[in-house]
Amino acid sequence: MNSDTDVTTLTITLTPELADALDRYIVESGLGYGRDVALMQAFRDWATSKGLVDTGDDGLRPEQLNAANDG
């Protein structure tokens, strides 16, 4: 598994629609990302939402579960 300091370099080609979407993501984020960082952040958000990236948050341990934190 790669960390943020251990990276793999990729060269990609985006359709004009995806390039425009990436540029809108950069503007909407307000953080002034370059395209490379913005694409990495967008991909991380997507991969995390799909459960493909370990977030380090394993939730509650079984001994922490009780009726107070139910639902």
N, C-alpha and C positions, 0 to 999 in steps of 0.2 A: 504494500500500500504506500502511495506517495504522500508526503507531507507537502505543505506549501513551499518548503525550501528544496524539496526533491521533486523536480518537475520533469515532465516529458514534453518536448516541443513538437507541435503538430503544425502542419500547413493545411489550411482549409480553403475551400471556395464556397462563398455564400451567394444565393440568388439575390437579386436586387431587393426583393421583398424582405428577406431575412436581414440583409445589411441595413435596410431602413429601420426594421424593428430593433436591431441592436443599437443603432444611433438614437432611437427614441428612448430605449432603456437607459442609455447613458445620460441623456438630458433629464429624464424623469427621476433618475437616482439623485441628481444634484451633487454627486461626489466627484465629477470630473474624471471618471475612469477613462483610460485609453481603451480602444476596442479589445485588446488582448485581455486585459483585466476584467472588463465588463462581460466578455463572453465566458470567461472562467467563472465569474460570480453567478451569471445566469444559469450556467450548466450545473454549478454546485447547488443552487436553489432547486432546480428541477430534479437532480439526482437525489437530493435530501428528501424532497417531497415524495419520491418513489421508494424511499427506503434503501437506496443503493449506496448511500454514504453513511458511515458510522458517525453519528453526531456526538457520541460520548454520553448521551442522555438515555440511560437504559430504563428510565421510569422508576417507579417505586419497587423496592424489594418486597418479596412476599411477606416478610415480617412487619412491613410498614402498612400493609393493606388492612383496612378495617371499614366499618360502616360509615365513618365520618368522611372518608375519601371515595365513597362509592358513587360513581356517576356524576 
